[in-house]
Amino acid sequence: MIDEVLRRVVVRRRGITVRARAVGKYSKKTTLYAYTDANGVEHEYKSRLSVADIDVTYDPEKPSRAASRVSSAAVVPKLVSMAVASAFCLFVAYHMVLGMLG
């Protein structure tokens, strides 16, 4: 998850946004999209979105590295739930250690 966030930050910072078109299904839940970089080379991008076209931002230094524009409304709940789960695990572990010592 952290790698995904870092990739998105790098791509958004120096990326070029292009339109990608759906070219088929990669798996049951994943759509395969194709986009063309500034040099005219076609690349593939996989996403769980299921629409005809999406905006994809790619890294001009490594055009195969790309990210779709996902609103923070989709990313923030995942990060918050991970933080809450981690805090809960630390809470339980802390009380288990105190229980063994006490």
C-alpha contacts under 8 A as a table, 3 or more apart, distances in Angstrom:
res1	aa1	res2	aa2	distance
1	M	4	E	5.08
1	M	5	V	6.42
2	I	5	V	5.11
2	I	6	L	6.22
3	D	6	L	5.12
3	D	7	R	6.03
4	E	7	R	5.10
4	E	8	R	6.20
5	V	8	R	5.14
5	V	9	V	6.26
6	L	9	V	5.06
6	L	10	V	6.25
7	R	10	V	5.23
7	R	11	V	6.08
7	R	65	R	7.95
7	R	67	A	7.69
8	R	11	V	5.13
8	R	12	R	5.95
8	R	66	A	7.77
8	R	67	A	5.95
9	V	12	R	5.27
9	V	13	R	6.03
10	V	13	R	5.18
10	V	14	R	6.44
10	V	15	G	7.59
10	V	59	D	7.71
11	V	14	R	5.62
11	V	15	G	4.72
11	V	57	T	6.44
11	V	58	Y	5.87
11	V	59	D	5.21
11	V	65	R	7.50
11	V	66	A	6.50
11	V	67	A	6.82
12	R	15	G	5.16
12	R	16	I	7.96
12	R	57	T	6.72
12	R	58	Y	7.98
14	R	59	D	6.38
14	R	60	P	7.48
15	G	57	T	5.53
15	G	58	Y	5.05
15	G	59	D	4.59
15	G	60	P	6.20
16	I	57	T	5.20
16	I	58	Y	5.46
16	I	59	D	6.59
16	I	60	P	6.77
17	T	55	D	6.45
17	T	56	V	5.49
17	T	57	T	4.04
17	T	58	Y	6.46
18	V	35	Y	6.97
18	V	36	T	7.59
18	V	37	D	7.86
18	V	55	D	5.72
18	V	56	V	5.49
18	V	57	T	6.26
18	V	58	Y	7.98
19	R	35	Y	6.51
19	R	53	D	6.68
19	R	54	I	5.85
19	R	55	D	4.67
19	R	56	V	6.09
20	A	33	Y	5.77
20	A	34	A	5.27
20	A	35	Y	4.51
20	A	36	T	7.77
20	A	53	D	5.55
20	A	54	I	5.34
20	A	55	D	5.99
20	A	56	V	6.21
21	R	33	Y	5.24
21	R	34	A	5.52
21	R	35	Y	6.78
21	R	52	A	5.98
21	R	53	D	4.50
21	R	54	I	6.63
22	A	31	T	6.77
22	A	32	L	5.85
22	A	33	Y	4.30
22	A	34	A	6.51
22	A	51	V	7.22
22	A	52	A	5.24
22	A	53	D	5.98
23	V	31	T	7.81
23	V	32	L	5.77
23	V	33	Y	5.43
23	V	34	A	6.46
24	G	31	T	6.07
24	G	32	L	5.30
24	G	33	Y	7.22
25	K	28	K	7.00
25	K	29	K	7.89
25	K	30	T	6.07
25	K	31	T	4.47
25	K	32	L	5.37
26	Y	29	K	7.86
26	Y	30	T	5.36
26	Y	31	T	5.41
26	Y	32	L	5.31
26	Y	46	K	7.17
27	S	30	T	5.01
27	S	31	T	7.02
29	K	48	R	5.90
30	T	46	K	6.37
30	T	47	S	5.44
30	T	48	R	4.52
30	T	49	L	7.15
30	T	50	S	7.60
31	T	46	K	5.76
31	T	47	S	5.41
31	T	48	R	5.99
31	T	49	L	6.69
31	T	50	S	6.11
32	L	44	E	6.72
32	L	45	Y	5.89
32	L	46	K	4.73
32	L	47	S	6.63
33	Y	44	E	5.57
33	Y	45	Y	5.02
33	Y	46	K	6.08
33	Y	47	S	7.61
33	Y	53	D	7.93
34	A	42	E	6.57
34	A	43	H	5.61
34	A	44	E	4.54
34	A	45	Y	6.16
35	Y	42	E	5.57
35	Y	43	H	5.41
35	Y	44	E	6.40
35	Y	45	Y	7.62
35	Y	56	V	7.68
36	T	39	N	7.80
36	T	40	G	5.62
36	T	41	V	5.41
36	T	42	E	4.28
36	T	43	H	6.09
37	D	40	G	5.41
37	D	41	V	5.50
37	D	42	E	6.43
37	D	43	H	7.46
37	D	58	Y	7.93
37	D	60	P	7.87
37	D	63	P	6.59
38	A	41	V	7.46
43	H	63	P	7.62
43	H	64	S	6.22
44	E	64	S	7.52
45	Y	66	A	7.15
47	S	50	S	7.71
47	S	68	S	7.88
51	V	54	I	7.08
54	I	68	S	7.09
54	I	69	R	7.97
55	D	68	S	5.91
55	D	69	R	6.24
56	V	66	A	6.49
56	V	67	A	5.65
56	V	68	S	4.40
56	V	69	R	6.43
57	T	66	A	5.49
57	T	67	A	5.41
57	T	68	S	6.10
57	T	69	R	7.32
58	Y	62	K	7.64
58	Y	63	P	5.46
58	Y	64	S	6.99
58	Y	65	R	5.70
58	Y	66	A	4.06
58	Y	67	A	6.44
59	D	62	K	5.22
59	D	63	P	5.05
59	D	64	S	7.44
59	D	65	R	5.75
59	D	66	A	6.29
60	P	63	P	5.17
62	K	65	R	5.71
63	P	66	A	6.92
70	V	74	A	6.60
70	V	75	V	7.53
71	S	74	A	5.65
71	S	75	V	7.02
72	S	75	V	4.98
72	S	76	V	5.63
73	A	76	V	5.73
73	A	77	P	6.94
74	A	77	P	6.41
74	A	78	K	7.40
75	V	78	K	5.51
75	V	79	L	6.53
76	V	79	L	5.14
76	V	80	V	6.06
77	P	80	V	5.05
77	P	81	S	6.00
78	K	81	S	5.19
78	K	82	M	6.17
79	L	82	M	5.10
79	L	83	A	6.21
80	V	83	A	5.05
80	V	84	V	6.16
81	S	84	V	5.08
81	S	85	A	6.06
82	M	85	A	5.16
82	M	86	S	6.10
83	A	86	S	5.10
83	A	87	A	6.13
84	V	87	A	5.09
84	V	88	F	6.13
85	A	88	F	5.07
85	A	89	C	6.24
86	S	89	C	5.13
86	S	90	L	6.25
87	A	90	L	5.12
87	A	91	F	6.08
88	F	91	F	4.98
88	F	92	V	6.19
89	C	92	V	5.17
89	C	93	A	6.07
90	L	93	A	5.07
90	L	94	Y	5.94
91	F	94	Y	5.17
91	F	95	H	6.32
92	V	95	H	5.28
92	V	96	M	6.10
93	A	96	M	5.03
93	A	97	V	6.22
94	Y	97	V	5.29
94	Y	98	L	6.28
95	H	98	L	4.97
95	H	99	G	5.90
96	M	99	G	4.97
96	M	100	M	6.29
97	V	100	M	5.19
97	V	101	L	6.25
98	L	101	L	5.08
98	L	102	G	5.83
99	G	102	G	5.24
